[in-house]
Amino acid sequence: MRNHFSTDLGLLLLRLAAGILFIMSGLRRVTWLGVNGSRDYAGDLGLPFAQQVGAALPFVEIIGGALLIIGLLTRFSAAVLTVVCGAAAVVLGREATSTSALLDQGEPMLLLVGGTLEFSVLFAVIALVLACTGGGAMSVDAPAWRSIRRR
């Protein structure tokens, strides 16, 4: 027999942790880089529409993280964050393919522990899980999903 309480509690904890980390990432980007710095960073990575993406990214992270925490529009916000983190992982992975520079500096483990590539992949997977499962019974979305299932 499946324990629904533990599943819903697990989804709540996952939403809270992911939401807090997304908000912290967005706030760090806004406070340390600023909107112009975020635009420049996106431009340095060679992203298409770098000016727009760079300006919107911190706010997408902050708003998406807040929506995850309260469990409102969980599937939608998690899907958007999956795309954002997946794109970041692809861009960072493309740059990480030239590992010879890292090996020359004596840091062969940089790609394995603590790198931004790993965190982008992890955040993308967490957001994908929440996009697939939804927020669970301990979310603002739960009553709406229950009424949809009854029909």
C-alpha positions in Angstrom: 0.0 0.0 0.0 1.3 3.4 -1.0 1.8 6.0 1.8 0.4 9.2 0.3 1.4 11.3 3.3 5.1 10.6 2.9 4.9 11.2 -0.9 3.2 14.5 -0.4 5.7 15.4 2.4 8.6 14.5 0.1 7.2 16.7 -2.7 6.7 19.6 -0.3 10.3 19.3 0.9 11.5 19.1 -2.7 9.5 22.2 -3.6 10.7 24.1 -0.6 14.4 23.3 -1.2 14.2 23.9 -4.9 12.2 27.1 -4.5 14.6 28.5 -1.9 17.6 27.7 -4.1 16.1 29.2 -7.2 15.2 32.4 -5.3 18.7 32.6 -3.9 20.2 32.2 -7.3 18.0 34.9 -8.8 18.7 37.3 -6.0 22.4 36.6 -6.2 22.3 37.3 -9.9 20.4 40.6 -9.4 22.4 41.9 -6.4 25.9 40.9 -7.5 25.7 41.2 -11.3 22.7 43.5 -11.7 20.5 43.4 -14.7 23.2 44.8 -17.0 25.8 42.4 -15.7 23.4 39.5 -16.2 22.9 40.7 -19.8 26.6 40.9 -20.3 27.1 37.4 -18.9 24.5 36.0 -21.2 26.1 37.8 -24.1 29.5 36.4 -23.1 28.1 32.9 -23.2 26.9 33.5 -26.8 23.2 33.0 -26.0 20.7 34.1 -28.7 18.6 37.1 -27.6 21.2 37.6 -24.8 20.0 41.0 -23.8 16.4 39.8 -23.2 17.4 36.4 -21.7 20.0 38.1 -19.4 17.5 40.6 -18.2 14.7 38.1 -17.6 16.6 35.2 -16.1 17.0 36.5 -12.5 13.3 37.3 -12.4 12.3 34.0 -13.8 14.3 32.3 -11.1 12.8 34.4 -8.3 9.2 34.2 -9.4 9.5 30.5 -10.4 11.1 29.7 -7.0 8.4 31.6 -5.1 5.7 29.7 -7.1 7.3 26.4 -6.2 7.5 27.2 -2.5 3.8 28.0 -2.3 2.8 25.3 -4.8 1.0 27.6 -7.2 1.1 26.7 -10.9 3.7 24.1 -9.9 3.8 22.2 -13.1 4.0 25.3 -15.3 6.7 27.0 -13.2 8.7 23.8 -12.9 8.5 23.3 -16.7 9.8 26.8 -17.3 12.6 26.3 -14.8 13.4 23.0 -16.4 13.9 24.7 -19.8 16.0 27.4 -18.1 18.3 25.0 -16.3 18.4 22.6 -19.2 19.6 25.4 -21.5 22.1 26.5 -18.9 23.4 22.9 -18.7 23.7 22.7 -22.5 25.6 26.0 -22.7 27.9 25.1 -19.8 28.4 21.6 -21.1 29.4 23.0 -24.5 32.1 25.1 -22.7 33.2 22.2 -20.5 34.0 20.0 -23.5 37.3 21.7 -23.7 38.6 20.1 -20.5 42.2 20.4 -21.6 42.3 23.9 -20.1 41.1 22.5 -16.8 43.5 19.6 -16.9 46.4 22.0 -17.6 45.5 24.0 -14.5 45.7 20.9 -12.3 41.9 20.8 -11.7 40.7 17.5 -13.3 38.0 17.1 -10.7 36.4 20.5 -11.3 33.8 19.1 -13.6 32.8 16.4 -11.1 32.4 18.3 -7.9 31.0 21.7 -7.2 30.9 22.9 -10.8 28.0 25.0 -12.1 27.4 22.4 -14.8 26.5 19.8 -12.2 24.2 22.2 -10.4 22.4 23.1 -13.6 21.8 19.5 -14.4 20.6 18.8 -10.9 18.3 21.8 -10.9 16.9 20.8 -14.3 16.2 17.2 -13.1 14.5 18.5 -9.9 12.4 20.9 -11.8 11.5 18.1 -14.3 10.4 15.9 -11.5 8.1 18.6 -10.1 6.8 19.3 -13.6 5.9 15.6 -14.0 4.5 15.1 -10.5 3.0 18.4 -9.6 3.1 20.0 -6.1 1.4 17.2 -4.2 -1.5 17.5 -1.7 0.4 20.1 0.4 0.2 22.8 -2.3 -2.1 25.6 -3.4 -2.6 23.6 -6.6 -4.0 20.6 -4.8 -7.7 21.6 -4.6 -7.8 22.5 -8.3 -6.2 19.1 -9.3 -8.7 17.3 -7.1 -11.7 19.0 -8.7 -10.3 18.2 -12.2 -9.8 14.5 -11.3 -13.4 14.3 -10.1 -14.8 15.3 -13.5 
